[in-house]
Amino acid sequence: MHNDVEMSPELGRVLLIIGIVLAVVGGLAMLGVRLPFGRLPGDIAIVGERGGVYIPIVTMIVISVILTVIVNVFMRR
């Protein structure tokens, strides 16, 4: 059996843009550039004697909302 699956050009465009954004953010992270996100009120930081855990809940929600808006703008064209 052979399934022919077609991708829409809009999906391809969105995936390309997401890939470019991830590559840019990864490059900035490799250079040591701090992004404006992180350590927002509501993020959880637990520090103990042997180490710590950082759970950026609010940061993830903010990034999710921003990406949702960007994807919706490109999908409506």
N, C-alpha and C positions, 0 to 999 in steps of 0.2 A: 504494500500500500504506500502511496505517495500523496502526502497532503501538500497542496499548494497554499501557502499562507501569504497573503498580500499585506504589506505595511502601507499605511497611508503616508503621504509626504509630510503631513503635519506632525505625525509621531516621529518620523525621522528627524525633522527639524528640531523638535523638542529634545530628543535624545542627544543630538549634536550640541545643542546649546548647553545642556546639563554637563556633557563631557568636557566642553571648553571651560565652563565655570569651575568644575572640579579640578581640572589641570591647572588653572590659574591659582586657585586656593591652595592646592598642593605645592605649587612652586613658591608661593609666598610663605607657606609654612616651612619649607626647606630653607628659605633665606632667613627665617627667624622673625618674620614680620608678625606682629600681633594683630589679630582681627578685632574689629570693634565689638564683636559679640563675646560673651563669656562673663562669668561672675555677675550676672544680673540678679536683682533681688528675687528670691524664690528658688534659685539654684541651691542644691544641697551639697555641702562640703562637710565631710566627717573626717576628723584628724585624730589619730590615736598615737600610741607610743611607737608602734611598729610601721606606721605609714598612714595613708589616708585614701579616701575615696571621694571623687567629685562627680556629682550627678547633675548635669546642666538641664534640668527640666524646662525652665522658663526659656532658656536659650534655644532649646530644640523646638519649642512651640513658636517662638518668634521666627526662626528660620523656616519652619513649616508653612507659616502664614505667608511669608515673603515668596517662597517658591510656589505656593498655590496661586498667588496673584500673578506671578510671572507666567506660569504655565497656562492659566486661563486667558491671559492677554494674547499669547501666541496661538492658542487653539481656536480663538474666535475669529481669526483673520480669514 
